[in-house]
Amino acid sequence: MERHRAGPRHRGGRPRVQPAGRRAAGAAGPEDAARARVRELGRLLEAGVSAGVFPGGVAVVRRAQKAVSSVAVGNAEVVPEHRAVQLDTLFDLASLTKVLCTVPVVLRLCAEGLVDLDAPLRRWLPELQEAPCGRVTVRQALAHTGGLPAWRPLYLEARGLDAVVQAVAKVPLEAEPGQRVVYSDLGVLLVGAAVERATGRRMDALFEEHVARPLGLGQSQFCPPPAWHRRCAATERGNRYERDLAGEAGAGFPWREGVIVGEVHDGNAYYALGGVAPHAGLFSPAEEVARVAEAWAGPAAWLPEGYRLEAVRDQRGAAAGPPRGLGWVLHHPEAFFAALGPRSFGHTGFTGTSVAVDPERALVVVLLTNRVHPQVREGVADFRRAFHEAVARLA
């Protein structure tokens, strides 16, 4: 795959970092270790840029709700212009939307009695009454044990949530519910539809009420307004990756052609749902991703404790496959965060984003990159694993 240079580096040629504070000349202190950690993580990010894994990225590591390091490296955009990444750059979080928005919204609604994890989706979506996916429960859909396939280009036939539900109803299951883990955007789309039916409110409004406002998030949002677009990291030039996946079925579809900035990259979220979706669409700076992740790390008034613990418990039952919580990937040897503790959990996003939480160490690791800009690049999985191995040594 062709690799593009990251272009002119940020001013000063060094990673942008969060100031660690001052100390008296010649005095040793924790700031020395903090600066060393920042330098090391900055070098790792610089190596990712130099290797062509991504044009730019931001990493935030926090422990016990205190900053360990925050560093930004490279460019938020390299086509058609070069624009440096900043610590407050907003990234298209892609599938991190599932665990930072949809799962906590569902759990808080469960606590209010509006949603039941063990109820079938057809309770709220009667058009699924005869569909195979109608008997999938909310729990199974969030744990990816519902048997629905990973993806379909629903936007080729559907506009709006009701039409999306009808399109998913026609999709055959790949496995019986509860039989095996099949990571599925489609299952989460149905959960989002059920939640919107149960509340009469759209997912962006539910995110604001149940996540952003309680946690004091002022920048995380769906569909950033045009005035914010220059604060957003760019993603792909057009939707070339999805166009290839859609194949002949996508011939004649009005695909985006220019560099995508400030609009969700995911096709189902953008074309079918106008940018507000339960599986993708959230934009956020790294510090606010870390704030939500910290609320998952231990007891917090924001999320009822019983439901928080349930979300990070293995939900597979008899299903074959790697351990899954409600939305979250749980610790296992192949996980990108395997170097963290045995109770750790995390998630990734296609655009090059990830978050990991180690509750035993009260450790949160956020890595946001634009690895799909200006085209989808390989190598991020290996980089992500190496990055978390380094954090495990340094934090």
FENLIN-V866498 format. One record per residue. N is the residue number from 0. SS is DSSP state (hx for helix, st for strand, lp for the rest). Layout:
n=(N:N)
ss=(SS:SS)
This chain:
n=(0:1:2:3:4:5:6:7:8:9:10:11:12:13:14:15:16:17:18:19:20:21:22:23:24:25:26:27:28:29:30:31:32:33:34:35:36:37:38:39:40:41:42:43:44:45:46:47:48:49:50:51:52:53:54:55:56:57:58:59:60:61:62:63:64:65:66:67:68:69:70:71:72:73:74:75:76:77:78:79:80:81:82:83:84:85:86:87:88:89:90:91:92:93:94:95:96:97:98:99:100:101:102:103:104:105:106:107:108:109:110:111:112:113:114:115:116:117:118:119:120:121:122:123:124:125:126:127:128:129:130:131:132:133:134:135:136:137:138:139:140:141:142:143:144:145:146:147:148:149:150:151:152:153:154:155:156:157:158:159:160:161:162:163:164:165:166:167:168:169:170:171:172:173:174:175:176:177:178:179:180:181:182:183:184:185:186:187:188:189:190:191:192:193:194:195:196:197:198:199:200:201:202:203:204:205:206:207:208:209:210:211:212:213:214:215:216:217:218:219:220:221:222:223:224:225:226:227:228:229:230:231:232:233:234:235:236:237:238:239:240:241:242:243:244:245:246:247:248:249:250:251:252:253:254:255:256:257:258:259:260:261:262:263:264:265:266:267:268:269:270:271:272:273:274:275:276:277:278:279:280:281:282:283:284:285:286:287:288:289:290:291:292:293:294:295:296:297:298:299:300:301:302:303:304:305:306:307:308:309:310:311:312:313:314:315:316:317:318:319:320:321:322:323:324:325:326:327:328:329:330:331:332:333:334:335:336:337:338:339:340:341:342:343:344:345:346:347:348:349:350:351:352:353:354:355:356:357:358:359:360:361:362:363:364:365:366:367:368:369:370:371:372:373:374:375:376:377:378:379:380:381:382:383:384:385:386:387:388:389:390:391:392:393:394)
ss=(lp:lp:lp:lp:lp:lp:lp:lp:lp:lp:hx:hx:hx:lp:lp:st:st:lp:lp:lp:lp:lp:lp:lp:lp:lp:lp:lp:lp:hx:hx:hx:hx:hx:hx:hx:hx:hx:hx:hx:hx:hx:hx:hx:hx:hx:hx:hx:hx:hx:lp:lp:lp:lp:lp:st:st:st:st:st:st:st:st:lp:lp:st:st:st:st:st:st:st:st:st:st:st:st:lp:lp:lp:lp:lp:st:st:lp:lp:lp:lp:lp:st:st:st:lp:lp:lp:hx:hx:hx:hx:hx:hx:hx:hx:hx:hx:hx:hx:hx:hx:hx:hx:lp:lp:lp:lp:lp:lp:lp:lp:st:hx:hx:hx:lp:lp:hx:hx:hx:lp:lp:lp:hx:hx:hx:hx:lp:st:hx:hx:hx:hx:hx:hx:lp:lp:lp:lp:lp:lp:lp:lp:lp:lp:hx:hx:hx:lp:lp:lp:lp:hx:hx:hx:hx:hx:hx:hx:hx:hx:lp:lp:lp:lp:lp:lp:lp:lp:lp:lp:st:lp:lp:lp:lp:hx:hx:hx:hx:hx:hx:hx:hx:hx:hx:hx:hx:hx:hx:hx:lp:lp:lp:hx:hx:hx:hx:hx:hx:hx:hx:hx:hx:hx:hx:hx:lp:lp:lp:lp:lp:st:st:lp:lp:lp:hx:hx:hx:hx:hx:hx:st:lp:lp:lp:lp:st:lp:lp:hx:hx:hx:hx:hx:hx:hx:hx:hx:hx:hx:lp:lp:lp:lp:lp:lp:lp:lp:st:lp:lp:lp:lp:lp:lp:lp:hx:hx:hx:hx:hx:hx:lp:lp:lp:lp:lp:lp:lp:lp:lp:st:st:st:lp:hx:hx:hx:hx:hx:hx:hx:hx:hx:hx:hx:hx:lp:lp:st:lp:lp:st:lp:hx:hx:hx:hx:hx:hx:hx:lp:lp:lp:lp:lp:lp:lp:lp:st:lp:lp:lp:st:lp:lp:lp:lp:st:st:lp:lp:lp:lp:lp:lp:lp:lp:lp:lp:lp:lp:lp:lp:st:st:st:st:st:lp:lp:lp:st:st:st:st:st:st:lp:lp:lp:lp:st:st:st:st:st:st:st:lp:lp:lp:lp:lp:lp:lp:lp:lp:lp:hx:hx:hx:hx:hx:hx:hx:hx:hx:hx:hx:hx:hx:hx:hx:lp)
